[in-house]
Amino acid sequence: MIFEGLTGFKEENGMVFPGLSLTARDNENNVIINYDDLFLDYSESGLSVTDFHSRVSASFILNMSELKNPLHCELTIWDKKSDAKITAKADLLAE
């Protein structure tokens, strides 16, 4: 999943402080992926506003033969300095 042009996050000295969670469950509700915060490293240092506005992404590789279709994915990007957030959900099918 790729997000471009995200705005509305609180800026401090040219930096934003985002969090990014990613969860994926198969059709039998088995948790396949569960990351509470993939941006944990940016909690104190922040991320350049320019880089953040340019592109935010999360990617993963799975062995789909072990999963029960569809794979239900939910990704949330939130601002650690305000109430701003965006959530995206998608169902993926393996063929």
The first five atom37 places (N, CA, C, CB, O) and aatype in JSON, in Angstrom:
{
  "aatype": [12, 9, 13, 6, 7, 10, 16, 7, 13, 11, 6, 6, 2, 7, 12, 19, 13, 14, 7, 10, 15, 10, 16, 0, 1, 3, 2, 6, 2, 2, 19, 9, 9, 2, 18, 3, 3, 10, 13, 10, 3, 18, 15, 6, 15, 7, 10, 15, 19, 16, 3, 13, 8, 15, 1, 19, 15, 0, 15, 13, 9, 10, 2, 12, 15, 6, 10, 11, 2, 14, 10, 8, 4, 6, 10, 16, 9, 17, 3, 11, 11, 15, 3, 0, 11, 9, 16, 0, 11, 0, 3, 10, 10, 0, 6],
  "atom_mask": [
    [1, 1, 1, 1, 1],
    [1, 1, 1, 1, 1],
    [1, 1, 1, 1, 1],
    [1, 1, 1, 1, 1],
    [1, 1, 1, 0, 1],
    [1, 1, 1, 1, 1],
    [1, 1, 1, 1, 1],
    [1, 1, 1, 0, 1],
    [1, 1, 1, 1, 1],
    [1, 1, 1, 1, 1],
    [1, 1, 1, 1, 1],
    [1, 1, 1, 1, 1],
    [1, 1, 1, 1, 1],
    [1, 1, 1, 0, 1],
    [1, 1, 1, 1, 1],
    [1, 1, 1, 1, 1],
    [1, 1, 1, 1, 1],
    [1, 1, 1, 1, 1],
    [1, 1, 1, 0, 1],
    [1, 1, 1, 1, 1],
    [1, 1, 1, 1, 1],
    [1, 1, 1, 1, 1],
    [1, 1, 1, 1, 1],
    [1, 1, 1, 1, 1],
    [1, 1, 1, 1, 1],
    [1, 1, 1, 1, 1],
    [1, 1, 1, 1, 1],
    [1, 1, 1, 1, 1],
    [1, 1, 1, 1, 1],
    [1, 1, 1, 1, 1],
    [1, 1, 1, 1, 1],
    [1, 1, 1, 1, 1],
    [1, 1, 1, 1, 1],
    [1, 1, 1, 1, 1],
    [1, 1, 1, 1, 1],
    [1, 1, 1, 1, 1],
    [1, 1, 1, 1, 1],
    [1, 1, 1, 1, 1],
    [1, 1, 1, 1, 1],
    [1, 1, 1, 1, 1],
    [1, 1, 1, 1, 1],
    [1, 1, 1, 1, 1],
    [1, 1, 1, 1, 1],
    [1, 1, 1, 1, 1],
    [1, 1, 1, 1, 1],
    [1, 1, 1, 0, 1],
    [1, 1, 1, 1, 1],
    [1, 1, 1, 1, 1],
    [1, 1, 1, 1, 1],
    [1, 1, 1, 1, 1],
    [1, 1, 1, 1, 1],
    [1, 1, 1, 1, 1],
    [1, 1, 1, 1, 1],
    [1, 1, 1, 1, 1],
    [1, 1, 1, 1, 1],
    [1, 1, 1, 1, 1],
    [1, 1, 1, 1, 1],
    [1, 1, 1, 1, 1],
    [1, 1, 1, 1, 1],
    [1, 1, 1, 1, 1],
    [1, 1, 1, 1, 1],
    [1, 1, 1, 1, 1],
    [1, 1, 1, 1, 1],
    [1, 1, 1, 1, 1],
    [1, 1, 1, 1, 1],
    [1, 1, 1, 1, 1],
    [1, 1, 1, 1, 1],
    [1, 1, 1, 1, 1],
    [1, 1, 1, 1, 1],
    [1, 1, 1, 1, 1],
    [1, 1, 1, 1, 1],
    [1, 1, 1, 1, 1],
    [1, 1, 1, 1, 1],
    [1, 1, 1, 1, 1],
    [1, 1, 1, 1, 1],
    [1, 1, 1, 1, 1],
    [1, 1, 1, 1, 1],
    [1, 1, 1, 1, 1],
    [1, 1, 1, 1, 1],
    [1, 1, 1, 1, 1],
    [1, 1, 1, 1, 1],
    [1, 1, 1, 1, 1],
    [1, 1, 1, 1, 1],
    [1, 1, 1, 1, 1],
    [1, 1, 1, 1, 1],
    [1, 1, 1, 1, 1],
    [1, 1, 1, 1, 1],
    [1, 1, 1, 1, 1],
    [1, 1, 1, 1, 1],
    [1, 1, 1, 1, 1],
    [1, 1, 1, 1, 1],
    [1, 1, 1, 1, 1],
    [1, 1, 1, 1, 1],
    [1, 1, 1, 1, 1],
    [1, 1, 1, 1, 1]
  ],
  "atom_positions": [
    [[0.85, -1.17, 0.0], [0.0, 0.0, 0.0], [0.9, 1.23, 0.0], [-0.97, 0.0, 1.22], [1.86, 1.33, 0.76]],
    [[0.56, 2.16, -0.86], [1.34, 3.39, -0.98], [0.41, 4.59, -0.79], [2.06, 3.46, -2.36], [-0.66, 4.66, -1.4]],
    [[0.83, 5.51, 0.05], [0.11, 6.76, 0.27], [1.0, 7.9, -0.16], [-0.33, 6.92, 1.77], [2.18, 7.95, 0.21]],
    [[0.46, 8.81, -0.95], [1.21, 9.97, -1.41], [0.45, 11.23, -1.06], [1.48, 9.9, -2.93], [-0.78, 11.25, -1.11]],
    [[1.17, 12.29, -0.7], [0.55, 13.58, -0.45], [-0.19, 13.7, 0.86], [0.0, 0.0, 0.0], [-1.09, 14.53, 0.99]],
    [[0.17, 12.88, 1.85], [-0.51, 12.98, 3.15], [-0.22, 14.32, 3.8], [-0.06, 11.83, 4.08], [0.93, 14.75, 3.88]],
    [[-1.25, 14.97, 4.28], [-1.12, 16.25, 4.98], [-1.99, 16.2, 6.22], [-1.52, 17.46, 4.06], [-2.73, 15.24, 6.43]],
    [[-1.89, 17.24, 7.04], [-2.72, 17.33, 8.24], [-2.05, 16.81, 9.5], [0.0, 0.0, 0.0], [-2.66, 16.82, 10.57]],
    [[-0.82, 16.36, 9.38], [-0.07, 15.91, 10.54], [0.68, 17.1, 11.14], [0.93, 14.75, 10.17], [1.15, 17.97, 10.4]],
    [[0.77, 17.14, 12.45], [1.44, 18.26, 13.12], [2.92, 18.27, 12.77], [1.24, 18.17, 14.66], [3.61, 17.25, 12.87]],
    [[3.4, 19.44, 12.37], [4.81, 19.6, 12.0], [5.57, 20.32, 13.11], [4.95, 20.36, 10.68], [5.08, 21.31, 13.66]],
    [[6.76, 19.82, 13.43], [7.65, 20.46, 14.4], [9.05, 20.53, 13.8], [7.67, 19.68, 15.76], [9.7, 19.5, 13.63]],
    [[9.51, 21.74, 13.49], [10.85, 21.94, 12.93], [11.09, 21.1, 11.67], [11.9, 21.6, 13.97], [12.15, 20.5, 11.5]],
    [[10.09, 21.07, 10.79], [10.22, 20.34, 9.53], [10.07, 18.84, 9.65], [0.0, 0.0, 0.0], [10.36, 18.11, 8.7]],
    [[9.61, 18.37, 10.79], [9.46, 16.94, 11.02], [8.01, 16.61, 11.41], [10.45, 16.45, 12.11], [7.32, 17.44, 11.99]],
    [[7.58, 15.39, 11.08], [6.32, 14.84, 11.57], [6.64, 13.56, 12.32], [5.31, 14.58, 10.39], [7.72, 12.99, 12.16]],
    [[5.71, 13.1, 13.13], [5.95, 11.94, 14.0], [4.83, 10.92, 13.79], [6.03, 12.37, 15.5], [3.9, 10.82, 14.6]],
    [[4.92, 10.16, 12.68], [3.86, 9.22, 12.35], [4.05, 7.85, 12.99], [3.78, 9.06, 10.86], [5.16, 7.47, 13.38]],
    [[2.95, 7.15, 13.1], [2.96, 5.73, 13.44], [2.3, 5.0, 12.29], [0.0, 0.0, 0.0], [1.51, 5.59, 11.56]],
    [[2.6, 3.72, 12.12], [1.99, 2.93, 11.05], [1.75, 1.53, 11.56], [2.88, 2.92, 9.78], [2.7, 0.81, 11.87]],
    [[0.49, 1.13, 11.66], [0.17, -0.23, 12.07], [-0.35, -1.01, 10.86], [-0.88, -0.24, 13.22], [-0.95, -0.43, 9.95]],
    [[-0.11, -2.31, 10.86], [-0.53, -3.17, 9.76], [-1.0, -4.49, 10.35], [0.62, -3.39, 8.73], [-0.28, -5.15, 11.11]],
    [[-2.22, -4.87, 9.99], [-2.78, -6.15, 10.44], [-3.36, -6.86, 9.23], [-3.87, -5.93, 11.54], [-3.98, -6.24, 8.37]],
    [[-3.16, -8.17, 9.17], [-3.75, -8.98, 8.1], [-4.26, -10.28, 8.72], [-2.72, -9.26, 6.96], [-3.57, -10.93, 9.5]],
    [[-5.48, -10.63, 8.34], [-6.11, -11.88, 8.8], [-6.62, -12.63, 7.59], [-7.27, -11.59, 9.82], [-7.07, -12.03, 6.61]],
    [[-6.56, -13.97, 7.65], [-7.11, -14.74, 6.55], [-8.61, -14.92, 6.78], [-6.4, -16.12, 6.43], [-9.16, -14.42, 7.76]],
    [[-9.26, -15.63, 5.88], [-10.72, -15.77, 5.93], [-11.2, -16.59, 7.13], [-11.21, -16.4, 4.65], [-12.38, -16.58, 7.45]],
    [[-10.29, -17.31, 7.79], [-10.64, -18.04, 9.01], [-10.27, -17.24, 10.25], [-9.93, -19.41, 9.03], [-10.24, -17.78, 11.36]],
    [[-9.98, -15.95, 10.07], [-9.65, -15.0, 11.14], [-8.31, -15.29, 11.82], [-10.73, -15.01, 12.18], [-8.08, -14.82, 12.94]],
    [[-7.45, -16.06, 11.18], [-6.1, -16.27, 11.7], [-5.27, -15.02, 11.45], [-5.44, -17.52, 11.04], [-5.26, -14.5, 10.33]],
    [[-4.57, -14.55, 12.46], [-3.71, -13.37, 12.3], [-2.45, -13.79, 11.56], [-3.36, -12.72, 13.7], [-1.7, -14.65, 12.03]],
    [[-2.23, -13.18, 10.41], [-1.07, -13.49, 9.57], [0.02, -12.45, 9.78], [-1.48, -13.55, 8.08], [1.2, -12.78, 9.83]],
    [[-0.38, -11.19, 9.91], [0.54, -10.08, 10.13], [-0.04, -9.2, 11.23], [0.79, -9.25, 8.82], [-1.24, -8.92, 11.23]],
    [[0.8, -8.77, 12.17], [0.33, -7.85, 13.21], [1.5, -6.99, 13.68], [-0.3, -8.64, 14.41], [2.3, -7.41, 14.52]],
    [[1.59, -5.8, 13.13], [2.61, -4.84, 13.52], [1.92, -3.65, 14.18], [3.48, -4.39, 12.29], [1.11, -2.98, 13.54]],
    [[2.24, -3.39, 15.43], [1.64, -2.26, 16.15], [2.15, -0.92, 15.64], [1.91, -2.38, 17.64], [1.39, 0.04, 15.55]],
    [[3.45, -0.85, 15.3], [4.01, 0.42, 14.83], [5.28, 0.17, 14.03], [4.29, 1.37, 16.02], [6.36, -0.02, 14.59]],
    [[5.13, 0.17, 12.72], [6.29, 0.0, 11.85], [7.18, 1.24, 11.82], [5.84, -0.35, 10.45], [8.31, 1.18, 11.33]],
    [[6.68, 2.37, 12.34], [7.45, 3.62, 12.38], [7.94, 3.93, 13.78], [6.6, 4.77, 11.85], [8.17, 5.1, 14.11]],
    [[8.1, 2.93, 14.6], [8.55, 3.14, 15.98], [9.86, 3.92, 16.04], [8.71, 1.79, 16.68], [10.07, 4.7, 16.97]],
    [[10.75, 3.71, 15.07], [12.04, 4.4, 15.05], [11.9, 5.92, 14.9], [12.9, 3.86, 13.93], [12.83, 6.66, 15.22]],
    [[10.75, 6.38, 14.4], [10.54, 7.82, 14.2], [9.84, 8.48, 15.38], [9.73, 8.05, 12.94], [9.53, 9.67, 15.31]],
    [[9.59, 7.75, 16.45], [8.86, 8.29, 17.6], [9.55, 9.5, 18.2], [8.69, 7.23, 18.66], [8.89, 10.47, 18.58]],
    [[10.87, 9.46, 18.3], [11.61, 10.58, 18.9], [12.25, 11.48, 17.86], [12.68, 10.06, 19.83], [12.24, 12.7, 18.0]],
    [[12.81, 10.89, 16.8], [13.53, 11.68, 15.8], [12.61, 12.32, 14.77], [14.55, 10.81, 15.1], [12.95, 13.35, 14.21]],
    [[11.47, 11.72, 14.53], [10.56, 12.23, 13.51], [11.0, 11.84, 12.11], [0.0, 0.0, 0.0], [12.04, 11.21, 11.91]],
    [[10.18, 12.23, 11.15], [10.41, 11.95, 9.75], [10.25, 13.27, 8.99], [9.43, 10.85, 9.2], [9.34, 14.04, 9.28]],
    [[11.12, 13.53, 8.06], [11.07, 14.76, 7.27], [9.68, 14.95, 6.66], [12.14, 14.75, 6.16], [9.12, 14.02, 6.08]],
    [[9.13, 16.15, 6.8], [7.83, 16.47, 6.21], [7.85, 16.21, 4.71], [7.45, 17.94, 6.49], [6.89, 15.67, 4.17]],
    [[8.93, 16.58, 4.05], [9.06, 16.38, 2.6], [8.96, 14.9, 2.25], [10.39, 16.96, 2.09], [8.23, 14.52, 1.34]],
    [[9.71, 14.06, 2.98], [9.66, 12.61, 2.72], [8.27, 12.05, 3.01], [10.71, 11.88, 3.57], [7.76, 11.22, 2.26]],
    [[7.66, 12.51, 4.1], [6.34, 12.03, 4.49], [5.29, 12.41, 3.45], [5.95, 12.61, 5.87], [4.45, 11.58, 3.09]],
    [[5.33, 13.64, 2.94], [4.37, 14.08, 1.93], [4.6, 13.35, 0.61], [4.48, 15.6, 1.71], [3.66, 13.09, -0.13]],
    [[5.86, 13.03, 0.33], [6.2, 12.38, -0.93], [5.59, 10.97, -1.01], [7.71, 12.31, -1.09], [4.9, 10.64, -1.98]],
    [[5.86, 10.15, 0.0], [5.39, 8.76, -0.06], [5.51, 8.08, 1.29], [6.16, 7.98, -1.12], [6.53, 8.19, 1.96]],
    [[4.46, 7.38, 1.66], [4.46, 6.49, 2.82], [3.97, 5.15, 2.33], [3.56, 7.05, 4.02], [2.94, 5.07, 1.66]],
    [[4.7, 4.08, 2.65], [4.28, 2.78, 2.13], [4.55, 1.67, 3.12], [5.0, 2.49, 0.83], [5.35, 1.79, 4.04]],
    [[3.84, 0.58, 2.9], [4.06, -0.66, 3.65], [3.95, -1.8, 2.65], [3.03, -0.82, 4.84], [3.02, -1.84, 1.85]],
    [[4.89, -2.72, 2.71], [4.84, -3.86, 1.8], [5.16, -5.13, 2.57], [5.83, -3.68, 0.61], [5.8, -5.09, 3.62]],
    [[4.7, -6.24, 2.04], [4.95, -7.53, 2.68], [4.86, -8.63, 1.63], [3.94, -7.79, 3.82], [4.24, -8.47, 0.58]],
    [[5.51, -9.76, 1.93], [5.49, -10.93, 1.06], [4.99, -12.1, 1.88], [6.92, -11.22, 0.45], [5.44, -12.34, 3.0]],
    [[4.03, -12.82, 1.31], [3.44, -13.96, 2.0], [3.44, -15.19, 1.11], [2.02, -13.64, 2.46], [3.41, -15.08, -0.11]],
    [[3.46, -16.35, 1.74], [3.26, -17.61, 1.03], [1.76, -17.85, 1.03], [4.06, -18.81, 1.7], [1.21, -18.38, 1.99]],
    [[1.09, -17.46, -0.05], [-0.36, -17.51, -0.11], [-0.92, -18.93, -0.07], [-0.84, -16.82, -1.34], [-2.11, -19.11, 0.2]],
    [[-0.11, -19.94, -0.33], [-0.62, -21.31, -0.31], [-1.05, -21.73, 1.09], [0.43, -22.28, -0.84], [-1.81, -22.69, 1.24]],
    [[-0.58, -21.01, 2.12], [-0.93, -21.35, 3.49], [-2.15, -20.58, 3.99], [0.24, -21.07, 4.4], [-2.59, -20.79, 5.12]],
    [[-2.71, -19.71, 3.18], [-3.79, -18.82, 3.61], [-5.13, -19.24, 3.03], [-3.48, -17.39, 3.23], [-5.21, -19.87, 1.98]],
    [[-6.17, -18.86, 3.74], [-7.53, -19.06, 3.27], [-8.03, -17.73, 2.73], [-8.46, -19.6, 4.41], [-8.18, -16.76, 3.49]],
    [[-8.3, -17.66, 1.42], [-8.78, -16.43, 0.78], [-10.09, -15.94, 1.37], [-8.94, -16.66, -0.71], [-10.89, -16.75, 1.83]],
    [[-10.31, -14.63, 1.37], [-9.35, -13.58, 1.07], [-8.53, -13.2, 2.3], [-10.07, -12.35, 0.52], [-8.87, -13.58, 3.42]],
    [[-7.46, -12.45, 2.08], [-6.66, -11.9, 3.16], [-7.18, -10.5, 3.45], [-5.12, -11.88, 2.8], [-7.15, -9.64, 2.56]],
    [[-7.65, -10.25, 4.67], [-8.2, -8.96, 5.07], [-7.08, -8.12, 5.69], [-9.4, -9.14, 6.08], [-6.55, -8.47, 6.74]],
    [[-6.73, -7.01, 5.04], [-5.64, -6.16, 5.5], [-6.17, -4.82, 5.99], [-4.61, -5.95, 4.37], [-7.1, -4.25, 5.4]],
    [[-5.58, -4.32, 7.07], [-5.92, -2.99, 7.56], [-4.63, -2.27, 7.93], [-6.88, -3.06, 8.78], [-3.82, -2.78, 8.7]],
    [[-4.47, -1.08, 7.39], [-3.29, -0.26, 7.64], [-3.76, 1.09, 8.19], [-2.43, -0.08, 6.34], [-4.66, 1.72, 7.63]],
    [[-3.15, 1.53, 9.28], [-3.47, 2.83, 9.85], [-2.19, 3.64, 10.0], [-4.19, 2.69, 11.22], [-1.2, 3.15, 10.56]],
    [[-2.21, 4.87, 9.51], [-1.12, 5.82, 9.71], [-1.68, 6.9, 10.62], [-0.58, 6.43, 8.34], [-2.7, 7.51, 10.31]],
    [[-1.02, 7.13, 11.75], [-1.52, 8.13, 12.69], [-0.4, 9.07, 13.1], [-2.12, 7.45, 13.93], [0.78, 8.77, 12.98]],
    [[-0.83, 10.23, 13.6], [0.09, 11.28, 14.04], [0.27, 11.15, 15.55], [-0.45, 12.7, 13.66], [-0.7, 11.19, 16.3]],
    [[1.5, 10.99, 15.98], [1.8, 10.85, 17.41], [1.73, 12.18, 18.14], [3.16, 10.23, 17.6], [1.86, 12.21, 19.37]],
    [[1.53, 13.28, 17.41], [1.49, 14.61, 18.03], [0.1, 15.26, 17.92], [2.53, 15.51, 17.39], [-0.1, 16.37, 18.41]],
    [[-0.86, 14.58, 17.27], [-2.21, 15.12, 17.14], [-3.19, 13.95, 16.97], [-2.32, 16.12, 15.93], [-2.82, 12.79, 17.13]],
    [[-4.42, 14.27, 16.65], [-5.45, 13.24, 16.46], [-5.59, 12.8, 15.0], [-6.79, 13.75, 16.97], [-6.49, 12.03, 14.69]],
    [[-4.73, 13.28, 14.12], [-4.84, 12.97, 12.69], [-4.52, 11.49, 12.46], [-3.88, 13.86, 11.86], [-3.62, 10.92, 13.07]],
    [[-5.29, 10.87, 11.55], [-5.0, 9.49, 11.16], [-5.75, 9.16, 9.88], [-5.4, 8.5, 12.28], [-6.72, 9.83, 9.53]],
    [[-5.28, 8.14, 9.2], [-5.94, 7.61, 8.01], [-5.87, 6.1, 8.09], [-5.27, 8.15, 6.69], [-4.84, 5.53, 8.47]],
    [[-6.97, 5.45, 7.74], [-7.04, 3.99, 7.77], [-7.47, 3.49, 6.4], [-8.01, 3.49, 8.87], [-8.38, 4.06, 5.78]],
    [[-6.82, 2.45, 5.92], [-7.17, 1.83, 4.65], [-7.38, 0.34, 4.88], [-6.08, 2.08, 3.57], [-6.65, -0.3, 5.64]],
    [[-8.39, -0.21, 4.22], [-8.67, -1.64, 4.31], [-8.74, -2.2, 2.89], [-10.0, -1.91, 5.1], [-9.23, -1.55, 1.97]],
    [[-8.24, -3.42, 2.74], [-8.28, -4.08, 1.43], [-8.35, -5.58, 1.64], [-7.05, -3.7, 0.56], [-7.78, -6.12, 2.58]],
    [[-9.05, -6.24, 0.75], [-9.08, -7.7, 0.72], [-8.24, -8.16, -0.46], [-10.54, -8.25, 0.62], [-8.43, -7.68, -1.58]],
    [[-7.31, -9.08, -0.22], [-6.43, -9.6, -1.25], [-6.78, -11.06, -1.53], [-4.94, -9.46, -0.83], [-7.07, -11.83, -0.61]],
    [[-6.75, -11.43, -2.8], [-7.05, -12.79, -3.2], [-5.83, -13.42, -3.85], [-8.24, -12.83, -4.17], [-5.18, -12.8, -4.68]],
    [[-5.52, -14.65, -3.46], [-4.44, -15.4, -4.1], [-5.04, -16.29, -5.18], [-3.64, -16.26, -3.06], [-6.08, -16.91, -4.97]],
    [[-4.39, -16.34, -6.32], [-4.88, -17.18, -7.41], [-3.88, -18.26, -7.7], [-5.15, -16.36, -8.65], [-4.11, -19.07, -8.59]]
  ]
}
